[in-house]
Amino acid sequence: MKTQAADMATLHEVIYPALTGNRRFLDFSPNSVHFAHSETAVFQSLLSNLRPACSIEVGTETGATLALIARHSTRTISIDIDPGVKSRLQDKFENVEFITGSSHDVLPVLLSRLTGEGVTPDFIFVDGDHSAAGVLKDLEFILKLTPTKQMIVLMHDTFNPGCRQGILAASWTRNPHCHFVDLDFCPGVLHPDDSCTRQMWGGLGLAVFLPQVRKHTLEVKQTHRLTFEAAFLQSVYNRAPRSR
Ligand SMILES: C[S@@+](CC[C@H](N)C(=O)[O-])C[C@H]1O[C@@H](n2cnc3c(N)ncnc32)[C@H](O)[C@@H]1O
């Protein structure tokens, strides 16, 4: 479904600036009805209050989320396996260090470098390898950290069944500094778009790590699990016949 030109103008001139205080880093694609406005609102709200000294983004691609992160962070480190990301974006951001490589290789190196500097990242956004095994690997590196201050981890595409499976498999409870996890902090979408009809994408999971050791039993929350399950039945991932 194409978005009408008039709606596009409103999105650009009114809605996005009202959400973030700025125009969007990139133009919206007119072919998408899903612009993840609720996710943008979560980013803006979290980051404008957190004002991270150090943020990490795993999976940068277009730079759309990097622009939101870098705007509110003193220092941001972007990881992407695609070397084109660095060459396209490095001149557009003054406070971003671009690392090219698989996060499965470079994320542990980066995290141990930061630990050596005495730095706990305030904010980590995980949006790289979306396979169950891939996202699980990224999270396991993060779960080895012992934070010296509050650390927020946001995970994208928690509504995608494969990605969700990997996030659920992570050893959250084994990190004594993990105090809160909700896979559905911001729920995702069963896509109506022509390009990806009935695929499930989007959704932000949020985890909170604190320097003090957890005293409660950690529950890995799925606050929109019933919505996820209902969407799954209507999705391309469900092999059973769909109701019309
Ligand atoms: C969904 S896109 C990220 C979207 C991005 N946050 C944005 O705002 O446009 C996923 C990105 O992760 C990268 N990626 C996939 N596997 C990766 C891996 N193992 N290590 C690092 N980056 C990876 C891809 O090259 C792609 O750019």
The ligand as an SDF file (V2000), in Angstrom:
LIG
                    3D

 27 29  0  0  0  0  0  0  0  0999 V2000
   17.5920   -4.5960   10.2560 C   0  0  0  0  0  0  0  0  0  0  0  0
   19.1240   -3.9320    9.7500 S   0  0  0  0  0  0  0  0  0  0  0  0
   19.4080   -2.6560   10.9260 C   0  0  0  0  0  0  0  0  0  0  0  0
   18.5310   -1.4580   10.6940 C   0  0  0  0  0  0  0  0  0  0  0  0
   19.1060   -0.1900   11.2870 C   0  0  0  0  0  0  0  0  0  0  0  0
   19.0660   -0.1700   12.7270 N   0  0  0  0  0  0  0  0  0  0  0  0
   18.4920    1.0520   10.6820 C   0  0  0  0  0  0  0  0  0  0  0  0
   18.0670    1.9620   11.4020 O   0  0  0  0  0  0  0  0  0  0  0  0
   18.4510    1.1170    9.4500 O   0  0  0  0  0  0  0  0  0  0  0  0
   20.2820   -5.1550   10.1920 C   0  0  0  0  0  0  0  0  0  0  0  0
   21.7260   -4.7580    9.9700 C   0  0  0  0  0  0  0  0  0  0  0  0
   22.5370   -5.7070   10.6560 O   0  0  0  0  0  0  0  0  0  0  0  0
   23.6470   -6.0030    9.8790 C   0  0  0  0  0  0  0  0  0  0  0  0
   24.1160   -7.3410   10.2840 N   0  0  0  0  0  0  0  0  0  0  0  0
   23.5980   -8.5490   10.0010 C   0  0  0  0  0  0  0  0  0  0  0  0
   24.3150   -9.5260   10.5820 N   0  0  0  0  0  0  0  0  0  0  0  0
   25.3050   -8.9130   11.2780 C   0  0  0  0  0  0  0  0  0  0  0  0
   26.3640   -9.3770   12.0870 C   0  0  0  0  0  0  0  0  0  0  0  0
   26.5680  -10.6700   12.3460 N   0  0  0  0  0  0  0  0  0  0  0  0
   27.2100   -8.4510   12.6190 N   0  0  0  0  0  0  0  0  0  0  0  0
   27.0340   -7.1320   12.3940 C   0  0  0  0  0  0  0  0  0  0  0  0
   26.0440   -6.6460   11.6300 N   0  0  0  0  0  0  0  0  0  0  0  0
   25.1800   -7.5300   11.0870 C   0  0  0  0  0  0  0  0  0  0  0  0
   23.1840   -5.9240    8.4330 C   0  0  0  0  0  0  0  0  0  0  0  0
   24.2930   -5.6510    7.5800 O   0  0  0  0  0  0  0  0  0  0  0  0
   22.1720   -4.7960    8.5120 C   0  0  0  0  0  0  0  0  0  0  0  0
   22.7930   -3.5870    8.1730 O   0  0  0  0  0  0  0  0  0  0  0  0
  1  2  1  0
  2  3  1  0
  2 10  1  0
  3  4  1  0
  4  5  1  0
  5  6  1  0
  5  7  1  0
  7  8  2  0
  7  9  1  0
 10 11  1  0
 11 12  1  0
 11 26  1  0
 12 13  1  0
 13 14  1  0
 13 24  1  0
 14 15  1  0
 14 23  1  0
 15 16  2  0
 16 17  1  0
 17 18  1  0
 17 23  2  0
 18 19  1  0
 18 20  2  0
 20 21  1  0
 21 22  2  0
 22 23  1  0
 24 25  1  0
 24 26  1  0
 26 27  1  0
M  CHG  2   2   1   9  -1
M  END
$$$$
